[in-house]
Every structure is written in C-alpha cells, then in structure tokens.
Amino acid sequence: MKKHELSIAFQTDKRAQAYIELAKLVDEYDFDAVTVYCDAPFHPSYPPLMLMAQHITRARLGPAAVQPSRMHPIDIAAQTALLDDIAQGGAYIGIARGAWLEDHGVTEIKPAITAIRESVDIIKQLLAGESARYNGKVYQIADHVRAPYPLPERDIPILIGTWGKKLSAVAGEVADEVKIGGSANPDVVPVIADYIAVGEKEAGREIGTVGVVIGAVSVIDEDREQARQIARQSVSLYMPIVSKLDPTIEIDPDLMNRVQTHVNAGEEELAAKLIPDDILERFVFAGNADDIIRQCEKLFDAGARRIELGTPHGVKDSATGIHIIGQQVIPALKQYLQ
C-alpha cells in the first residue's frame, strides 16, 4: 500500500448519467479512491457506486459511510461483494454511526459503538466465506447463515468514521482506516492517531496499522477569492457542529452562535463573512491549486495517510475543480503519493 493517498468524494444527489460522467472524468487522473456520501435523505450509496464502478479503472470505491441503523451488516456485506465484483480497482466499506437520524425517522441502534463493532465482525465473517453465526448484544444470527453469492477475491478494507475516543479505539482493533469528517486541520491528526493506538495495542497490532483519513468540503478554482468565498458559505453549515468535536480548536462560542443564527435564517452569505481565513482552513479545502497543495502537504506531514477532497470541488461545477486537482494538485504531491 502507498504511504499516502488522495481521494475524491461526491454527494449522492445526482441523476444516473451524472454519476457516470463524473466517474469517467475521475478516471482520467490518478485518484486512489472514490467515495460517495450517503446521509439521509440522499441516494443510498451502493447504486451510485455501482454506476460509477463500471467506468473507473484504478481507484477503489466505497461509501462514507453506511450506518448500521439503516442497513443490516448482512446487506452491507452482500452489496459490497457485488460492488467489488464490478470495481476494477476494488471496493472498501465505510461505517459510521450517522448524523441527524432522528430527523429522518430513523432510530439509532444502541449501544451504537457495539453495533458497529459487531457489524464489522459479521461482515468480515460473511465475506471470508464463513458462517455469519453471531450471538452479540445487538445482533443474533443463526449458524447456517452464509453468503450465497460470489465472494471477493481480495481483502475488503474497512473504514470507521468517528471523532470519538472509544470508537477510534475499536477501529484500532478491527478496522483499516479511521475517517475524520468535516476537517482539514493538521493538528487533529495525531490526536486521532493516539485514540486509535489504544485499540491497536489492545489487539496486538503494530502502532500505525490503521490509517487516519481526513476530508472535507473542497472548492478549487483559478479565482482564489471566489473559491474561498463559496467555501465559507459551505463550511458555515457544519462548522458550528464540527468545531465542538475537535479538541485542538478553541473558537469564540459567540462567533459560532452568530454563524449558526445566520445559517438557521438561511443567510449563508452573512454567516460566511464571519469566518476568518485561519479558521476557514481548519474546516475546508479552499482556494487555487497552490492553496490545496499547501493544505495537503501539512496534513500528510502531520500523519494523515489519506486526504479526501469532498463536494462541490469547483465554483461553478465539479469538473473544473477535478481538472485542477488532477492536472496540478496530484502531480505537485507526487513525492507523497508514491
């Protein structure tokens, strides 16, 4: 496996043909992974991934992230096996607790961390061709249950999305990656790595076995100021929430309250004006190619194994940003991406 990787992520809010066109565009460049976001009420992840998989020849594909409260581990395993059968560069599984579930009428399975750990166990058993038998706190599955479909011929990496100490430690025991979502902050990378190390030690794994993935909104354009302005508007929607999760950041609560007030009123432009540059770059990838290169270098130097550049990528459309990433950012990071 490469020491560092760069991936790209899309929101699942598109027509079928748009997923196909984006896949063809992404395949022009040397991305290591392609991810789709699938929070409710957007399209569930696997149909868009399967549409894209037929047109991507190198990158692995996966969701960030499936929630056990919305999809049973038996179904996650089955969907992943089919995706891997199509994906030329392979598949991976992203799992997380999920956000805003109650807003959409979804009851979170509790204890949530136990549900994720048991889900990983069951998925691994099924994809290895073993019985799914399980007698856990959350899941009880009979001995005779096995995968009746063709199994992947390669290992399927598992990513767990979290900011938390306990779930990071679980990932240290059973996963391959931990994703920090909604952040571009180098300072938080070693903190999460320390959380993961607790589980790695518990499981007798080498420290650093589980990679830290960090990703956020990205807006990239030759017009640097326009890109950063749009990024400010995008990040204002989630910064008041994510800022509370990051133990390395201290932001004036009054500032966050004012940002949230404008967001709640649908005044994104006013919210954006409140966000200074130094705070902006901790939550979003924004600016021209040089800005993105500089941000990525800091994150890789801080210990990130993979960086994920998320929607919307460009000012007017995704294609503009993707071309800049592929033609300028990836070549400039060649010393890392080997």
C-alpha positions, 0 to 999 in steps of 0.5 A: 500500500502507498504511504499516502493517498488522495481521494475524491468524494461526491454527494449522492444527489445526482441523476444516473448519467451524472454519476457516470460522467463524473466517474469517467472524468475521475478516471482520467487522473490518478485518484486512489479512491472514490467515495460517495456520501450517503446521509439521509435523505440522499441516494443510498450509496451502493447504486451510485457506486455501482454506476460509477464502478463500471467506468473507473479503472484504478481507484477503489470505491466505497461509501462514507459511510453506511450506518448500521441503523439503516442497513443490516451488516448482512446487506452491507456485506452482500452489496459490497461483494457485488460492488467489488465484483464490478470495481476494477480497482476494488471496493472498501466499506465505510461505517459510521454511526450517522448524523441527524437520524432522528430527523429522518425517522430513523432510530439509532441502534444502541449501544451504537459503538457495539453495533458497529463493532459487531457489524464489522465482525459479521461482515468480515465473517460473511465475506471470508466465506464463513458462517455469519453465526453471531450471538452479540448484544445487538445482533443474533444470527443463526449458524447456517447463515452464509453468503450465497453469492460470489465472494471477493477475491481480495481483502475488503478494507474497512473504514470507521468514521468517528471523532470519538475516543472509544470508537477510534479505539475499536477501529484500532482493533478491527478496522483499516482506516479511521475517517475524520469528517468535516476537517482539514486541520493538521493538528487533529491528526495525531490526536486521532492517531493516539485514540486509535493506538489504544485499540491497536495495542489492545489487539496486538497490532503494530502502532500505525496499522490503521490509517487516519483519513481526513476530508472535507468540503473542497472548492478549487478554482483559478479565482482564489477569492471566489473559491474561498468565498463559496467555501465559507458559505459551505463550511458555515453549515457544519462548522458550528457542529464540527468545531465542538468535536475537535479538541485542538480548536478553541473558537469564540462560542459567540462567533459560532452562535452568530454563524449558526443564527445566520445559517438557521435564517438561511443567510449563508452569505452573512454567516460566511463573512464571519469566518476568518481565513485561519479558521476557514482552513481548519474546516475546508479545502479552499482556494487555487491549486497552490492553496490545496497543495499547501493544505495537503502537504501539512496534513500528510506531514502531520500523519494523515495517510489519506486526504479526501477532497469532498463536494462541490470541488469547483465554483461553478461545477465539479469538473473544473475543480477535478481538472485542477486537482488532477492536472496540478494538485496530484502531480505537485504531491507526487513525492507523497503519493508514491 
